Amino acid sequence: MKNLVTRFVRNESGATAIEYGLIAGLIAVAIITAVGLVGTDVNNVFEHIANKLNPPTT
């Protein structure tokens, strides 16, 4: 039983997998945030260009 507990404490593969999962999650959140911000800016630029090409009639 003591041998089993010692092996469990020394085994770091599960901790490593969790760390990689957390890093991947943080990178995904950063990418999603960046794409969302850039996408909004690009949309605003296209709307500005469209308004210049076809000015709204009032």
N, CA and C atoms as an extended XYZ file, in Angstrom:
174
Properties=species:S:1:pos:R:3:atomname:S:1:resname:S:1:resid:I:1 pbc="F F F"
N         0.829       -1.193        0.000 N   MET     1
C         0.000        0.000        0.000 CA  MET     1
C         0.871        1.253        0.000 C   MET     1
N         1.944        1.221        0.799 N   LYS     2
C         2.845        2.366        0.854 CA  LYS     2
C         3.491        2.607       -0.507 C   LYS     2
N         3.828        1.525       -1.211 N   ASN     3
C         4.421        1.634       -2.529 CA  ASN     3
C         3.449        2.291       -3.504 C   ASN     3
N         2.178        1.952       -3.424 N   LEU     4
C         1.163        2.523       -4.292 CA  LEU     4
C         1.021        4.020       -4.048 C   LEU     4
N         0.990        4.446       -2.797 N   VAL     5
C         0.878        5.867       -2.459 CA  VAL     5
C         2.111        6.621       -2.929 C   VAL     5
N         3.275        6.036       -2.758 N   THR     6
C         4.513        6.677       -3.191 CA  THR     6
C         4.529        6.855       -4.706 C   THR     6
N         4.104        5.842       -5.444 N   ARG     7
C         4.036        5.975       -6.909 CA  ARG     7
C         3.039        7.040       -7.323 C   ARG     7
N         1.911        7.103       -6.617 N   PHE     8
C         0.894        8.103       -6.943 CA  PHE     8
C         1.419        9.517       -6.711 C   PHE     8
N         2.136        9.740       -5.622 N   VAL     9
C         2.666       11.066       -5.308 CA  VAL     9
C         3.743       11.472       -6.312 C   VAL     9
N         4.565       10.525       -6.748 N   ARG    10
C         5.648       10.834       -7.679 CA  ARG    10
C         5.177       10.974       -9.123 C   ARG    10
N         4.024       10.438       -9.452 N   ASN    11
C         3.518       10.495      -10.820 CA  ASN    11
C         3.089       11.921      -11.135 C   ASN    11
N         3.746       12.544      -12.118 N   GLU    12
C         3.434       13.923      -12.482 CA  GLU    12
C         2.769       14.037      -13.843 C   GLU    12
N         2.475       12.936      -14.486 N   SER    13
C         1.897       13.013      -15.822 CA  SER    13
C         0.500       13.632      -15.796 C   SER    13
N        -0.275       13.364      -14.778 N   GLY    14
C        -1.599       13.976      -14.679 CA  GLY    14
C        -1.509       15.471      -14.464 C   GLY    14
N        -0.582       15.896      -13.625 N   ALA    15
C        -0.395       17.325      -13.383 CA  ALA    15
C         0.076       18.026      -14.645 C   ALA    15
N         0.941       17.372      -15.389 N   THR    16
C         1.428       17.963      -16.636 CA  THR    16
C         0.295       18.109      -17.635 C   THR    16
N        -0.553       17.121      -17.739 N   ALA    17
C        -1.683       17.195      -18.663 CA  ALA    17
C        -2.627       18.319      -18.271 C   ALA    17
N        -2.862       18.494      -16.998 N   ILE    18
C        -3.722       19.577      -16.530 CA  ILE    18
C        -3.088       20.926      -16.841 C   ILE    18
N        -1.790       21.038      -16.634 N   GLU    19
C        -1.098       22.299      -16.942 CA  GLU    19
C        -1.199       22.621      -18.427 C   GLU    19
N        -0.978       21.622      -19.279 N   TYR    20
C        -1.103       21.857      -20.719 CA  TYR    20
C        -2.533       22.242      -21.082 C   TYR    20
N        -3.495       21.631      -20.442 N   GLY    21
C        -4.889       21.986      -20.694 CA  GLY    21
C        -5.201       23.409      -20.300 C   GLY    21
N        -4.679       23.841      -19.159 N   LEU    22
C        -4.895       25.224      -18.727 CA  LEU    22
C        -4.221       26.217      -19.666 C   LEU    22
N        -3.015       25.897      -20.095 N   ILE    23
C        -2.318       26.779      -21.029 CA  ILE    23
C        -3.086       26.867      -22.349 C   ILE    23
N        -3.543       25.735      -22.862 N   ALA    24
C        -4.312       25.735      -24.106 CA  ALA    24
C        -5.598       26.539      -23.952 C   ALA    24
N        -6.248       26.422      -22.804 N   GLY    25
C        -7.465       27.193      -22.556 CA  GLY    25
C        -7.201       28.690      -22.525 C   GLY    25
N        -6.124       29.089      -21.878 N   LEU    26
C        -5.785       30.516      -21.824 CA  LEU    26
C        -5.424       31.059      -23.201 C   LEU    26
N        -4.704       30.267      -23.975 N   ILE    27
C        -4.376       30.700      -25.341 CA  ILE    27
C        -5.645       30.829      -26.173 C   ILE    27
N        -6.570       29.900      -26.019 N   ALA    28
C        -7.832       29.961      -26.761 CA  ALA    28
C        -8.621       31.211      -26.388 C   ALA    28
N        -8.674       31.540      -25.105 N   VAL    29
C        -9.389       32.745      -24.676 CA  VAL    29
C        -8.730       33.988      -25.257 C   VAL    29
N        -7.398       34.025      -25.263 N   ALA    30
C        -6.689       35.177      -25.829 CA  ALA    30
C        -6.964       35.309      -27.323 C   ALA    30
N        -6.977       34.197      -28.045 N   ILE    31
C        -7.247       34.242      -29.483 CA  ILE    31
C        -8.670       34.698      -29.760 C   ILE    31
N        -9.615       34.165      -29.003 N   ILE    32
C       -11.017       34.551      -29.203 CA  ILE    32
C       -11.209       36.038      -28.931 C   ILE    32
N       -10.583       36.540      -27.870 N   THR    33
C       -10.690       37.964      -27.549 CA  THR    33
C       -10.071       38.820      -28.641 C   THR    33
N        -8.890       38.447      -29.105 N   ALA    34
C        -8.209       39.220      -30.143 CA  ALA    34
C        -9.006       39.218      -31.445 C   ALA    34
N        -9.513       38.064      -31.826 N   VAL    35
C       -10.293       37.982      -33.067 CA  VAL    35
C       -11.577       38.800      -32.938 C   VAL    35
N       -12.188       38.777      -31.775 N   GLY    36
C       -13.402       39.571      -31.568 CA  GLY    36
C       -13.136       41.056      -31.682 C   GLY    36
N       -12.049       41.517      -31.092 N   LEU    37
C       -11.718       42.938      -31.167 CA  LEU    37
C       -11.328       43.351      -32.575 C   LEU    37
N       -10.501       42.558      -33.226 N   VAL    38
C       -10.083       42.877      -34.596 CA  VAL    38
C       -11.277       42.793      -35.535 C   VAL    38
N       -12.130       41.810      -35.341 N   GLY    39
C       -13.308       41.663      -36.188 CA  GLY    39
C       -14.224       42.867      -36.099 C   GLY    39
N       -14.402       43.409      -34.913 N   THR    40
C       -15.228       44.598      -34.732 CA  THR    40
C       -14.608       45.790      -35.447 C   THR    40
N       -13.295       45.948      -35.324 N   ASP    41
C       -12.614       47.057      -35.996 CA  ASP    41
C       -12.711       46.936      -37.511 C   ASP    41
N       -12.530       45.737      -38.027 N   VAL    42
C       -12.626       45.527      -39.476 CA  VAL    42
C       -14.041       45.808      -39.949 C   VAL    42
N       -15.026       45.389      -39.199 N   ASN    43
C       -16.415       45.657      -39.561 CA  ASN    43
C       -16.683       47.154      -39.600 C   ASN    43
N       -16.147       47.896      -38.636 N   ASN    44
C       -16.322       49.350      -38.625 CA  ASN    44
C       -15.670       50.002      -39.842 C   ASN    44
N       -14.503       49.514      -40.235 N   VAL    45
C       -13.828       50.059      -41.421 CA  VAL    45
C       -14.672       49.801      -42.667 C   VAL    45
N       -15.195       48.587      -42.822 N   PHE    46
C       -16.019       48.287      -43.992 CA  PHE    46
C       -17.302       49.127      -44.003 C   PHE    46
N       -17.908       49.324      -42.865 N   GLU    47
C       -19.102       50.163      -42.805 CA  GLU    47
C       -18.774       51.599      -43.186 C   GLU    47
N       -17.643       52.101      -42.734 N   HIS    48
C       -17.216       53.462      -43.070 CA  HIS    48
C       -17.000       53.584      -44.582 C   HIS    48
N       -16.339       52.604      -45.180 N   ILE    49
C       -16.110       52.627      -46.628 CA  ILE    49
C       -17.434       52.540      -47.375 C   ILE    49
N       -18.331       51.672      -46.923 N   ALA    50
C       -19.626       51.537      -47.588 CA  ALA    50
C       -20.419       52.835      -47.513 C   ALA    50
N       -20.347       53.528      -46.380 N   ASN    51
C       -21.063       54.799      -46.252 CA  ASN    51
C       -20.466       55.868      -47.150 C   ASN    51
N       -19.151       55.826      -47.369 N   LYS    52
C       -18.523       56.788      -48.261 CA  LYS    52
C       -18.895       56.493      -49.728 C   LYS    52
N       -19.002       55.234      -50.090 N   LEU    53
C       -19.361       54.868      -51.453 CA  LEU    53
C       -20.818       55.146      -51.738 C   LEU    53
N       -21.687       54.833      -50.797 N   ASN    54
C       -23.132       55.043      -50.941 CA  ASN    54
C       -23.613       55.887      -49.773 C   ASN    54
N       -23.500       57.210      -49.870 N   PRO    55
C       -23.933       58.030      -48.739 CA  PRO    55
C       -25.431       57.860      -48.493 C   PRO    55
N       -25.811       57.827      -47.220 N   PRO    56
C       -27.237       57.657      -46.915 CA  PRO    56
C       -28.033       58.869      -47.397 C   PRO    56
N       -29.196       58.596      -47.941 N   THR    57
C       -30.054       59.682      -48.417 CA  THR    57
C       -30.984       60.115      -47.312 C   THR    57
N       -31.090       61.412      -47.132 N   THR    58
C       -31.979       61.935      -46.108 CA  THR    58
C       -33.011       62.853      -46.645 C   THR    58
